[in-house]
Amino acid sequence: MAIEVTLDVMLAVRKVKSKDLAAYVGITVANLSLLKSGKVKGVRFETLSKICDYLECTPGDILRHVPDTDT
């Protein structure tokens, strides 16, 4: 099981700059970049909520479950 992060797509659709979102959420641009690339092991619900508030979206718009193909 894998979770795909499509935050970069939502940023492009909403025409929002990473630095603006990071400032609103209260995280560094570097940490937001790690989140966008999927290189994090988790995200706080508070952070996810702020991202969704700013982008006017739901968690399902920026996170997607990708089933394993091995089974």
Secondary structure, DSSP 8 states (H G I E B T S, - for coil): -EEEE-HHHHHHHHT--HHHHHHHHT--HHHHHHHHHT--S---HHHHHHHHHHHT--HHHHEEEE--S--
